[in-house]
Amino acid sequence: MSAEPAPPPTANRSRLAHKLAYALRNPARIRPYLRRATRDLRLRVKHRDHVAYYRAVMASDAARSPEAAVGSQSHHRWLALGKMQFDYLVEHGLQPQHRMLDIGCGNLRAGWRFIQYLEPGNYYGIDISPDILIAAKETVTTYQLQDKLPHLTITGNLTLDFLPANHFDVVHAHSVFSHSPIDVIEECLANVGRVLAPDGFFDFTFDRTEGDEHQVLHEDFYYRTSTLITVAEKHGLQARFMDDWEERPHGQSKIRVRRQAV
């Protein structure tokens, strides 16, 4: 495993003391947080399953702005974050002939660049949200990528059971595990090895803490690096922390997994 940079703050964002201190420093964010908390209570009553819950969250956010729903508060930021993801994978060996699976593709913040770069038919984007996939189709049209034949598919879980074995050179999940409880993450890591090509890799980002693992509402989850590496290794995957990703101005961390060498 690569040497890790200095750990992030260990504050537990779910604790009342942290919330009060944050509110005092950022009074303009109090009202948006209260709206989220109210929505969280309402959706938790209606949706016990996390995928159904987060699908409803995405429907609510996408109705206001698909770009904001995927974590971009402006179009400029949407473009910048997508380019950051694209540039990183190209620097790490993504080639036009590769087949790519983009888990949680959203409205193609990075996906439109991957579609444009890859050979026709080589991009597979999946998401749990039909609302955000409608926005993804609009992005395909905006960037005139129809001839690239991207695959955009809704899914209800991360078993990946409808996808072929040994098929994808690169699997990518950006800002997916940061919104997922550990059972959803484990479901993905238990199955991603089957769809990876023998020399393929899976990159995923996550919100990192070296303190107590915690969640904020049911939308944001914070994990220790060691926890996710342990889960990956449990399912026969080699995992390493990607310290060079920390140089990017994003705020999340990244782990890369590969199938264990036979």
N, C-alpha and C positions, 0 to 999 in steps of 0.2 A: 504494500500500500504506500502511496506517496505521502510524504510528510505533510501534516496538516498545518495550516496557518493558525494564528492565534484564534482561540475560540470566540464566538460571538457573546454578547451579554447573556447572563444567566437568569435575567428577570423572568418571572412567571407572569405572563400577560393576562392570565385568567384570574389573578388575585385582585381583590378589591383595592388594596393599597396601591398596586400598580395602576389600576384604572383611574383612581382618583388623582394620582400624581400626573398621569398622562393628560387627563382632562384639564388640569390646571395649566399645563404647558400648551395645550392645544384646544382652547375653548371652542373654536369653530368646528371641531369634529365631534362635539358632544351630540348635537342633533342628529347627524347621520348615524352615529353609533346607536342611539336610542331607536331610530327607525329600523336598523338591522336587528336589534335585540327584540323588538316587537314582532318583526317578521319571523325571527327564529322561533319564538314561542308559538306563534300561529302554525307554522309549517311543521314543527315537531309534533304537534297534536295530530295533524292530518297525515303525516308521512313518518312511519316508524323506521322504514328502511332508509339507509343513508343515501343510496343512489336516487331513490324517489325524492327524498328531501332536497338533495343538491340539484336535481333536475328542476325542481320548483324554484329554487334560488336563481338558477340561470334564466328561467323563463321571466322572472321578475326583473332581473338586471338587464337582460337582452331587450326587454320591452322599452327600457329607457335609452340604452345605448349598447349595441353589440361590442363595440370597442372597449367601453368601460367594463362590460361583463367579463372580459378576459383580462382585466387588470390594467388597462391603459386609459389614463384620464384625458388624453388628447390624441389626435391623429398622429402628431409628430412622435409622441411616445410609443404609440402602436407600431409605427414604422421602425423606430429605433430598436425596440425590443425584439421585433421579428428579425431584423438584420443581425442583431447580436447572436441569436440562436443559429441562424443560417451560417454566418461567418465561422462560428466555432466548429460546427460539424464539418464544414468544408476544410478547415485547417486540420481537422482530425481524420481526414481521409474519405469523406463522402464524395462519391464519384457519380457522374450522370447515369451510368449503367446500373447503379445499385437500386435495390428495391427497399423502400422505406415505409415503415409503419409509424404513424404519428398518433399517439394515444392522447385523447383530449385535444383534438386539433382546433377546437374553437371556431372562430370565424376566419381562420387561416392567417393569423397575424404573422407567423413565420411560414405557414404552409404554402402561401402563394409563391414565395421565393423557391421553396423546395420543388413545387410543381413545375415552375418555369425552368429550373436547373436540371431536373431528372428527365430521363427519356420517357416518352408517352406510356402511360399505364403503370408507372413504377411508384406512384405515390398513393398510399392508402391512409386516409384519415378517418378516425373513429371518435365518437363523442356520445355522451349520455343524453345530450340536450337536442331535441329536434329544433328548438328555436334558434340555437346558435348554428346548427347545420344549414338552416335556411339562409342565415347571414353568410355562411361559408360559400354557398352557391352564388350569392350575389358578388362575393369577392372574386370567384372564378370568372364571372361575367365582366366585372370591372377591369380585370387585368387581361381579359381576352385569352384565357387559358383552356378553352374548351377542347382544342385539338390535342391537349396533353392528356386527356382522358383520366382525370383524377378520380379515385374511388372515395366516396364520402358515405359513411355508413353509421347509423345509430346503433348503440349497443346498450344493454341493460346491466352488464357486468364486465369484469376484466378476465374472464376465463379464456378469451381469444379462441374459443372452440370452433368458430366458423372459418378460421384462417388456416392455410396450409402449413405443414411442418417444414422446417429447415428452409424457410423461404426468404426471410428479411435480413438484409445486410446491416441495416440500421433500424433500431426501434427507439423512439423518442417520446418522452412524456415531460412536458414543461408545465409547471404549476398545476400538476395533477395530485401528486402525493401530498402537497402542501394543503390540500383540501380533503384529504382522505383519512379515515380511521385506519388503524393498523390491520384490521381484517381485510379491508379492500386492498391495501398494499400487498399483503401476503398473498391474496388471490392472484394478483398480477405476477408477482415474482415466482409463484408456484407454476405458472403456465407460460411465461415468456420464453423460457429456454426451448420449448418445443417448436416455436415459430422462428427462432433465430437460425440463420445460416450458420454452419460450423465456425466460420471466422467472424461472425457478426457480433455486434455489441448493442446494449441497451443503455441509454443515458436517461436519467431522471433527476429532476431537481426536487428540492425539499426545503422547508423552513427548518433551520438547524438551531438547536440549543445544546449547550453542554450542562445545563441545569436540569430542573425537573421537566419532564415531558408533559405537555399540556395542550389544551385546545382553547380557542376563543369562540364562543357560541358553538355552532357545529360546522363552522365554515373554515377555520384556520387551525392547522395542527402543526405542532413543533416537536421534532424528534432529534434524539442524539444520533450522530453518525454511526456509532457502534451498534445501535439497535437495528438499523436498516441493513447494515453489512451482515449482521448475524442472521437476519431473516433471509437474505439472499443466499448465504452460504448453506443454510438449512435446506434450500431447494436446489443444491448442486451448482450454484453460480459462483464465479470468482468476482469479487467486488473490490473496487478501489475508489477512494475519494479523489475527485478531480480538482486539485489545488489550483490549476491554472484558470479554472472557471471563476475562482474567487476574485480575479483581477477585473472581471467585468462589473460594471455598475448596475447590478440587478437586485441584490439583496437576498437571493436564495443560493443554496449550495447544490452541488451536483455529485452524483455517484455514477460510475459506469460498471456494468456487469457483463460478463461473458459466460458462455458455457464452460464448465470444467473440462480441461483437456483429458482425453481418454488415455 
